[in-house]
Amino acid sequence: RIYMDNGGDEEDVKVPFVDLVDFMSNNHWWNPGYWWLDTSLQPSIDAMKLVLDAKGVKYAYNKIPGGRHNERAWALRIHKPLLALYGDDEQIDA
């Protein structure tokens, strides 16, 4: 099984330049998330999806509009890859 997701800008939802909550952890104050990264990776993700589709490879993909690229953002959606890889595909959007 293959699972991919990313945050980034969408037409009506943008990644905020600063998210103060990202700086509130004593353990990860240095990693606020790169507001530009997921958006800039979108063309490569789209290319990967195109290749997988062309080869008939089944995969799960979720776009998280406005999602940041950091541990806090990943923690908020950790259930999605776990369900996609080990559980019921139908529960991924829950």
N, CA, C and O atoms as a GROMACS GRO file, in nm:
protein
  376
    1ARG      N    1   0.083  -0.119   0.000
    1ARG     CA    2   0.000   0.000   0.000
    1ARG      C    3   0.087   0.124   0.000
    1ARG      O    4   0.197   0.125   0.055
    2ILE      N    5   0.035   0.226  -0.063
    2ILE     CA    6   0.106   0.354  -0.068
    2ILE      C    7   0.013   0.462  -0.016
    2ILE      O    8  -0.105   0.468  -0.051
    3TYR      N    9   0.068   0.547   0.068
    3TYR     CA   10  -0.007   0.661   0.119
    3TYR      C   11   0.077   0.787   0.098
    3TYR      O   12   0.197   0.788   0.125
    4MET      N   13   0.013   0.891   0.050
    4MET     CA   14   0.077   1.022   0.035
    4MET      C   15  -0.019   1.129   0.085
    4MET      O   16  -0.140   1.119   0.066
    5ASP      N   17   0.037   1.230   0.148
    5ASP     CA   18  -0.043   1.349   0.178
    5ASP      C   19   0.049   1.469   0.181
    5ASP      O   20   0.171   1.456   0.193
    6ASN      N   21  -0.010   1.582   0.171
    6ASN     CA   22   0.064   1.707   0.185
    6ASN      C   23  -0.032   1.819   0.218
    6ASN      O   24  -0.152   1.813   0.191
    7GLY      N   25   0.025   1.922   0.278
    7GLY     CA   26  -0.051   2.043   0.305
    7GLY      C   27  -0.032   2.139   0.190
    7GLY      O   28  -0.023   2.099   0.074
    8GLY      N   29  -0.026   2.264   0.224
    8GLY     CA   30  -0.001   2.364   0.121
    8GLY      C   31  -0.122   2.448   0.088
    8GLY      O   32  -0.231   2.428   0.141
    9ASP      N   33  -0.099   2.542   0.000
    9ASP     CA   34  -0.204   2.634  -0.041
    9ASP      C   35  -0.305   2.567  -0.133
    9ASP      O   36  -0.272   2.480  -0.213
   10GLU      N   37  -0.427   2.610  -0.118
   10GLU     CA   38  -0.535   2.577  -0.210
   10GLU      C   39  -0.593   2.710  -0.254
   10GLU      O   40  -0.552   2.816  -0.205
   11GLU      N   41  -0.687   2.705  -0.344
   11GLU     CA   42  -0.744   2.830  -0.396
   11GLU      C   43  -0.796   2.922  -0.286
   11GLU      O   44  -0.768   3.042  -0.286
   12ASP      N   45  -0.873   2.865  -0.193
   12ASP     CA   46  -0.936   2.948  -0.091
   12ASP      C   47  -0.876   2.934   0.048
   12ASP      O   48  -0.919   3.001   0.142
   13VAL      N   49  -0.776   2.846   0.064
   13VAL     CA   50  -0.711   2.826   0.193
   13VAL      C   51  -0.560   2.832   0.173
   13VAL      O   52  -0.503   2.756   0.095
   14LYS      N   53  -0.497   2.922   0.244
   14LYS     CA   54  -0.353   2.940   0.232
   14LYS      C   55  -0.284   2.898   0.362
   14LYS      O   56  -0.343   2.907   0.470
   15VAL      N   57  -0.161   2.851   0.352
   15VAL     CA   58  -0.082   2.821   0.469
   15VAL      C   59  -0.043   2.954   0.533
   15VAL      O   60   0.013   3.041   0.466
   16PRO      N   61  -0.074   2.971   0.662
   16PRO     CA   62  -0.038   3.098   0.725
   16PRO      C   63   0.114   3.115   0.733
   16PRO      O   64   0.187   3.018   0.756
   17PHE      N   65   0.160   3.237   0.714
   17PHE     CA   66   0.303   3.265   0.719
   17PHE      C   67   0.361   3.232   0.857
   17PHE      O   68   0.471   3.178   0.867
   18VAL      N   69   0.287   3.264   0.962
   18VAL     CA   70   0.328   3.235   1.100
   18VAL      C   71   0.209   3.172   1.171
   18VAL      O   72   0.096   3.219   1.159
   19ASP      N   73   0.238   3.065   1.246
   19ASP     CA   74   0.137   3.004   1.332
   19ASP      C   75   0.198   2.999   1.471
   19ASP      O   76   0.286   2.916   1.498
   20LEU      N   77   0.154   3.086   1.559
   20LEU     CA   78   0.216   3.098   1.692
   20LEU      C   79   0.210   2.969   1.771
   20LEU      O   80   0.298   2.944   1.853
   21VAL      N   81   0.109   2.886   1.750
   21VAL     CA   82   0.099   2.760   1.823
   21VAL      C   83   0.220   2.672   1.792
   21VAL      O   84   0.262   2.594   1.878
   22ASP      N   85   0.276   2.682   1.674
   22ASP     CA   86   0.393   2.603   1.639
   22ASP      C   87   0.515   2.638   1.725
   22ASP      O   88   0.609   2.558   1.733
   23PHE      N   89   0.516   2.753   1.787
   23PHE     CA   90   0.630   2.795   1.868
   23PHE      C   91   0.608   2.768   2.017
   23PHE      O   92   0.694   2.805   2.098
   24MET      N   93   0.498   2.706   2.056
   24MET     CA   94   0.466   2.689   2.197
   24MET      C   95   0.524   2.562   2.259
   24MET      O   96   0.510   2.542   2.380
   25SER      N   97   0.588   2.478   2.183
   25SER     CA   98   0.645   2.355   2.236
   25SER      C   99   0.790   2.378   2.274
   25SER      O  100   0.868   2.431   2.194
   26ASN      N  101   0.827   2.339   2.395
   26ASN     CA  102   0.966   2.350   2.437
   26ASN      C  103   1.055   2.255   2.358
   26ASN      O  104   1.174   2.283   2.339
   27ASN      N  105   0.999   2.144   2.312
   27ASN     CA  106   1.078   2.044   2.240
   27ASN      C  107   1.100   2.080   2.095
   27ASN      O  108   1.203   2.045   2.038
   28HIS      N  109   1.007   2.150   2.034
   28HIS     CA  110   1.015   2.174   1.891
   28HIS      C  111   0.998   2.322   1.854
   28HIS      O  112   0.946   2.353   1.747
   29TRP      N  113   1.041   2.411   1.940
   29TRP     CA  114   1.026   2.555   1.913
   29TRP      C  115   1.101   2.597   1.788
   29TRP      O  116   1.069   2.700   1.728
   30TRP      N  117   1.201   2.519   1.749
   30TRP     CA  118   1.286   2.552   1.635
   30TRP      C  119   1.227   2.507   1.502
   30TRP      O  120   1.283   2.539   1.397
   31ASN      N  121   1.116   2.434   1.503
   31ASN     CA  122   1.060   2.382   1.378
   31ASN      C  123   0.917   2.428   1.359
   31ASN      O  124   0.824   2.350   1.379
   32PRO      N  125   0.897   2.553   1.322
   32PRO     CA  126   0.762   2.605   1.309
   32PRO      C  127   0.689   2.558   1.184
   32PRO      O  128   0.571   2.587   1.168
   33GLY      N  129   0.755   2.488   1.098
   33GLY     CA  130   0.692   2.447   0.973
   33GLY      C  131   0.721   2.545   0.863
   33GLY      O  132   0.716   2.667   0.882
   34TYR      N  133   0.752   2.494   0.751
   34TYR     CA  134   0.787   2.578   0.638
   34TYR      C  135   0.661   2.611   0.560
   34TYR      O  136   0.604   2.523   0.495
   35TRP      N  137   0.617   2.735   0.566
   35TRP     CA  138   0.489   2.775   0.507
   35TRP      C  139   0.487   2.755   0.357
   35TRP      O  140   0.379   2.745   0.299
   36TRP      N  141   0.601   2.750   0.291
   36TRP     CA  142   0.610   2.743   0.146
   36TRP      C  143   0.635   2.602   0.094
   36TRP      O  144   0.614   2.576  -0.025
   37LEU      N  145   0.680   2.509   0.180
   37LEU     CA  146   0.734   2.382   0.131
   37LEU      C  147   0.630   2.293   0.064
   37LEU      O  148   0.651   2.250  -0.050
   38ASP      N  149   0.520   2.264   0.129
   38ASP     CA  150   0.423   2.172   0.069
   38ASP      C  151   0.365   2.227  -0.061
   38ASP      O  152   0.341   2.152  -0.156
   39THR      N  153   0.344   2.357  -0.066
   39THR     CA  154   0.293   2.417  -0.188
   39THR      C  155   0.394   2.401  -0.302
   39THR      O  156   0.356   2.372  -0.415
   40SER      N  157   0.522   2.420  -0.271
   40SER     CA  158   0.623   2.408  -0.377
   40SER      C  159   0.645   2.264  -0.420
   40SER      O  160   0.694   2.239  -0.530
   41LEU      N  161   0.610   2.168  -0.335
   41LEU     CA  162   0.624   2.026  -0.370
   41LEU      C  163   0.507   1.973  -0.453
   41LEU      O  164   0.515   1.863  -0.507
   42GLN      N  165   0.398   2.048  -0.462
   42GLN     CA  166   0.277   1.999  -0.529
   42GLN      C  167   0.301   1.950  -0.672
   42GLN      O  168   0.247   1.846  -0.708
   43PRO      N  169   0.379   2.018  -0.756
   43PRO     CA  170   0.402   1.966  -0.892
   43PRO      C  171   0.466   1.827  -0.892
   43PRO      O  172   0.432   1.744  -0.976
   44SER      N  173   0.559   1.802  -0.801
   44SER     CA  174   0.621   1.670  -0.793
   44SER      C  175   0.522   1.564  -0.744
   44SER      O  176   0.524   1.451  -0.791
   45ILE      N  177   0.437   1.602  -0.652
   45ILE     CA  178   0.334   1.509  -0.603
   45ILE      C  179   0.237   1.478  -0.715
   45ILE      O  180   0.198   1.362  -0.733
   46ASP      N  181   0.197   1.578  -0.789
   46ASP     CA  182   0.106   1.555  -0.902
   46ASP      C  183   0.171   1.464  -1.006
   46ASP      O  184   0.103   1.379  -1.064
   47ALA      N  185   0.302   1.481  -1.030
   47ALA     CA  186   0.372   1.394  -1.125
   47ALA      C  187   0.375   1.250  -1.074
   47ALA      O  188   0.355   1.157  -1.152
   48MET      N  189   0.400   1.231  -0.945
   48MET     CA  190   0.400   1.097  -0.888
   48MET      C  191   0.263   1.033  -0.900
   48MET      O  192   0.253   0.915  -0.935
   49LYS      N  193   0.158   1.108  -0.872
   49LYS     CA  194   0.022   1.055  -0.888
   49LYS      C  195  -0.006   1.015  -1.032
   49LYS      O  196  -0.070   0.913  -1.057
   50LEU      N  197   0.040   1.095  -1.127
   50LEU     CA  198   0.021   1.066  -1.268
   50LEU      C  199   0.089   0.934  -1.307
   50LEU      O  200   0.030   0.853  -1.378
   51VAL      N  201   0.211   0.913  -1.261
   51VAL     CA  202   0.284   0.789  -1.289
   51VAL      C  203   0.213   0.670  -1.225
   51VAL      O  204   0.196   0.566  -1.288
   52LEU      N  205   0.173   0.684  -1.099
   52LEU     CA  206   0.103   0.575  -1.031
   52LEU      C  207  -0.027   0.541  -1.102
   52LEU      O  208  -0.060   0.424  -1.120
   53ASP      N  209  -0.101   0.644  -1.142
   53ASP     CA  210  -0.226   0.620  -1.216
   53ASP      C  211  -0.200   0.550  -1.348
   53ASP      O  212  -0.272   0.458  -1.386
   54ALA      N  213  -0.097   0.593  -1.420
   54ALA     CA  214  -0.065   0.535  -1.551
   54ALA      C  215  -0.027   0.388  -1.538
   54ALA      O  216  -0.053   0.308  -1.628
   55LYS      N  217   0.036   0.352  -1.427
   55LYS     CA  218   0.077   0.214  -1.404
   55LYS      C  219  -0.029   0.131  -1.332
   55LYS      O  220  -0.011   0.012  -1.309
   56GLY      N  221  -0.140   0.195  -1.298
   56GLY     CA  222  -0.249   0.123  -1.231
   56GLY      C  223  -0.220   0.088  -1.086
   56GLY      O  224  -0.277  -0.007  -1.032
   57VAL      N  225  -0.132   0.163  -1.023
   57VAL     CA  226  -0.097   0.138  -0.884
   57VAL      C  227  -0.201   0.203  -0.794
   57VAL      O  228  -0.236   0.320  -0.811
   58LYS      N  229  -0.251   0.126  -0.699
   58LYS     CA  230  -0.350   0.178  -0.605
   58LYS      C  231  -0.278   0.251  -0.492
   58LYS      O  232  -0.180   0.201  -0.438
   59TYR      N  233  -0.328   0.366  -0.457
   59TYR     CA  234  -0.269   0.445  -0.350
   59TYR      C  235  -0.376   0.532  -0.286
   59TYR      O  236  -0.483   0.552  -0.343
   60ALA      N  237  -0.346   0.582  -0.167
   60ALA     CA  238  -0.434   0.678  -0.100
   60ALA      C  239  -0.361   0.811  -0.097
   60ALA      O  240  -0.242   0.817  -0.067
   61TYR      N  241  -0.433   0.918  -0.128
   61TYR     CA  242  -0.375   1.052  -0.127
   61TYR      C  243  -0.473   1.147  -0.061
   61TYR      O  244  -0.593   1.145  -0.089
   62ASN      N  245  -0.420   1.230   0.027
   62ASN     CA  246  -0.501   1.333   0.092
   62ASN      C  247  -0.430   1.466   0.085
   62ASN      O  248  -0.312   1.477   0.120
   63LYS      N  249  -0.501   1.565   0.039
   63LYS     CA  250  -0.451   1.703   0.038
   63LYS      C  251  -0.512   1.773   0.158
   63LYS      O  252  -0.633   1.772   0.176
   64ILE      N  253  -0.428   1.833   0.240
   64ILE     CA  254  -0.474   1.904   0.358
   64ILE      C  255  -0.457   2.054   0.332
   64ILE      O  256  -0.349   2.108   0.353
   65PRO      N  257  -0.563   2.120   0.287
   65PRO     CA  258  -0.553   2.262   0.254
   65PRO      C  259  -0.506   2.344   0.374
   65PRO      O  260  -0.562   2.334   0.484
   66GLY      N  261  -0.404   2.423   0.353
   66GLY     CA  262  -0.350   2.507   0.460
   66GLY      C  263  -0.258   2.434   0.556
   66GLY      O  264  -0.210   2.493   0.653
   67GLY      N  265  -0.233   2.305   0.531
   67GLY     CA  266  -0.150   2.226   0.622
   67GLY      C  267  -0.003   2.266   0.615
   67GLY      O  268   0.051   2.293   0.508
   68ARG      N  269   0.060   2.270   0.731
   68ARG     CA  270   0.202   2.307   0.739
   68ARG      C  271   0.288   2.181   0.731
   68ARG      O  272   0.238   2.069   0.739
   69HIS      N  273   0.417   2.201   0.714
   69HIS     CA  274   0.514   2.093   0.701
   69HIS      C  275   0.595   2.084   0.831
   69HIS      O  276   0.708   2.132   0.838
   70ASN      N  277   0.534   2.022   0.934
   70ASN     CA  278   0.605   2.006   1.061
   70ASN      C  279   0.540   1.895   1.145
   70ASN      O  280   0.437   1.840   1.108
   71GLU      N  281   0.604   1.865   1.257
   71GLU     CA  282   0.558   1.755   1.342
   71GLU      C  283   0.417   1.776   1.397
   71GLU      O  284   0.339   1.682   1.406
   72ARG      N  285   0.384   1.900   1.433
   72ARG     CA  286   0.250   1.925   1.489
   72ARG      C  287   0.143   1.898   1.384
   72ARG      O  288   0.038   1.840   1.414
   73ALA      N  289   0.167   1.940   1.261
   73ALA     CA  290   0.070   1.915   1.154
   73ALA      C  291   0.058   1.767   1.125
   73ALA      O  292  -0.052   1.717   1.105
   74TRP      N  293   0.171   1.696   1.124
   74TRP     CA  294   0.166   1.552   1.098
   74TRP      C  295   0.094   1.479   1.212
   74TRP      O  296   0.020   1.383   1.187
   75ALA      N  297   0.115   1.524   1.336
   75ALA     CA  298   0.049   1.459   1.449
   75ALA      C  299  -0.102   1.473   1.440
   75ALA      O  300  -0.176   1.382   1.482
   76LEU      N  301  -0.150   1.585   1.387
   76LEU     CA  302  -0.294   1.606   1.374
   76LEU      C  303  -0.358   1.511   1.273
   76LEU      O  304  -0.479   1.489   1.277
   77ARG      N  305  -0.278   1.454   1.182
   77ARG     CA  306  -0.334   1.366   1.080
   77ARG      C  307  -0.268   1.229   1.076
   77ARG      O  308  -0.275   1.160   0.974
   78ILE      N  309  -0.202   1.189   1.185
   78ILE     CA  310  -0.131   1.062   1.186
   78ILE      C  311  -0.224   0.943   1.165
   78ILE      O  312  -0.182   0.838   1.116
   79HIS      N  313  -0.351   0.958   1.201
   79HIS     CA  314  -0.446   0.848   1.182
   79HIS      C  315  -0.467   0.817   1.034
   79HIS      O  316  -0.499   0.703   0.999
   80LYS      N  317  -0.450   0.914   0.947
   80LYS     CA  318  -0.477   0.891   0.804
   80LYS      C  319  -0.380   0.791   0.741
   80LYS      O  320  -0.426   0.696   0.679
   81PRO      N  321  -0.248   0.808   0.754
   81PRO     CA  322  -0.160   0.706   0.696
   81PRO      C  323  -0.171   0.572   0.767
   81PRO      O  324  -0.160   0.467   0.704
   82LEU      N  325  -0.193   0.575   0.898
   82LEU     CA  326  -0.205   0.447   0.969
   82LEU      C  327  -0.327   0.370   0.921
   82LEU      O  328  -0.320   0.248   0.901
   83LEU      N  329  -0.439   0.438   0.903
   83LEU     CA  330  -0.558   0.370   0.851
   83LEU      C  331  -0.538   0.325   0.708
   83LEU      O  332  -0.583   0.216   0.670
   84ALA      N  333  -0.473   0.407   0.628
   84ALA     CA  334  -0.450   0.371   0.488
   84ALA      C  335  -0.358   0.250   0.476
   84ALA      O  336  -0.378   0.165   0.389
   85LEU      N  337  -0.258   0.242   0.561
   85LEU     CA  338  -0.161   0.135   0.551
   85LEU      C  339  -0.202   0.008   0.626
   85LEU      O  340  -0.171  -0.102   0.583
   86TYR      N  341  -0.273   0.025   0.738
   86TYR     CA  342  -0.303  -0.090   0.822
   86TYR      C  343  -0.449  -0.111   0.853
   86TYR      O  344  -0.485  -0.211   0.916
   87GLY      N  345  -0.534  -0.020   0.812
   87GLY     CA  346  -0.674  -0.029   0.852
   87GLY      C  347  -0.768  -0.027   0.736
   87GLY      O  348  -0.741  -0.082   0.630
   88ASP      N  349  -0.880   0.039   0.759
   88ASP     CA  350  -0.988   0.046   0.663
   88ASP      C  351  -0.976   0.174   0.582
   88ASP      O  352  -0.982   0.284   0.639
   89ASP      N  353  -0.959   0.161   0.450
   89ASP     CA  354  -0.944   0.278   0.364
   89ASP      C  355  -1.061   0.375   0.376
   89ASP      O  356  -1.044   0.496   0.357
   90GLU      N  357  -1.178   0.324   0.406
   90GLU     CA  358  -1.297   0.408   0.412
   90GLU      C  359  -1.295   0.505   0.530
   90GLU      O  360  -1.369   0.603   0.529
   91GLN      N  361  -1.211   0.479   0.630
   91GLN     CA  362  -1.207   0.563   0.749
   91GLN      C  363  -1.105   0.676   0.739
   91GLN      O  364  -1.094   0.755   0.833
   92ILE      N  365  -1.031   0.685   0.632
   92ILE     CA  366  -0.922   0.781   0.621
   92ILE      C  367  -0.971   0.924   0.635
   92ILE      O  368  -0.903   1.006   0.697
   93ASP      N  369  -1.086   0.959   0.581
   93ASP     CA  370  -1.135   1.096   0.586
   93ASP      C  371  -1.206   1.129   0.716
   93ASP      O  372  -1.255   1.240   0.732
   94ALA      N  373  -1.212   1.035   0.807
   94ALA     CA  374  -1.282   1.057   0.936
   94ALA      C  375  -1.205   1.151   1.024
   94ALA      O  376  -1.249   1.182   1.135
   0.00000   0.00000   0.00000
